[in-house]
Structures are given as C-alpha cells and as structure tokens.
C-alpha cells in the first residue's frame, strides 16, 4: 500500500491507536456496580447469562438496544474507509 512519506507500519499504528482508544473509552464507561436482576426500564427479568457477561448491566437486551438507538451508540468500525478518519 502506498503511503507517501510515512514510514513502514505507520498506517497500521494509526489503526491500532484508534482501536485502543475506543477500547479504553468503552472500558472507562463500564459500570462498576452490581448487575440488576430486573430491567430498570421495563421490569422484565435480566437473564443470569447477561448479568455475568456484562457486569453492572441495568437493562434487558431489547431496552438496551432501544437506548443505544436513541442515544446514537457509536459504531466500532470505520465504515468510511478514508485515511483521514483514522487520524487523531
């Protein structure tokens, strides 16, 4: 891949930095409290497997999906594919 004056591996380093930054952002937002047994929105029981998989979970899957859609959850993928979208 032609990258102009960039040294070898520079593009991959930018991609790796973007991924690490996003992982850090997600981990910093992860709740540290105990998971709820029932959804705080609809009151349905949250399955034990979900409570174990997602520490601090407060919503069932349908309610969490709705909340993510309303609050514009960020995609983890760079779908634009432009070089500028990888730069920080």
C-alpha positions, 0 to 999 in steps of 0.5 A, spaced: 500 500 500 502 506 498 503 511 503 507 517 501 512 519 506 510 515 512 514 510 514 513 502 514 507 500 519 505 507 520 498 506 517 497 500 521 499 504 528 494 509 526 489 503 526 491 500 532 491 507 536 484 508 534 482 501 536 485 502 543 482 508 544 475 506 543 477 500 547 479 504 553 473 509 552 468 503 552 472 500 558 472 507 562 464 507 561 463 500 564 459 500 570 462 498 576 456 496 580 452 490 581 448 487 575 440 488 576 436 482 576 430 486 573 430 491 567 430 498 570 426 500 564 421 495 563 421 490 569 422 484 565 427 479 568 435 480 566 437 473 564 443 470 569 447 469 562 447 477 561 448 479 568 455 475 568 457 477 561 456 484 562 457 486 569 453 492 572 448 491 566 441 495 568 437 493 562 434 487 558 437 486 551 431 489 547 431 496 552 438 496 551 438 496 544 432 501 544 437 506 548 443 505 544 438 507 538 436 513 541 442 515 544 446 514 537 451 508 540 457 509 536 459 504 531 466 500 532 468 500 525 470 505 520 465 504 515 468 510 511 474 507 509 478 514 508 485 515 511 483 521 514 478 518 519 483 514 522 487 520 524 487 523 531 
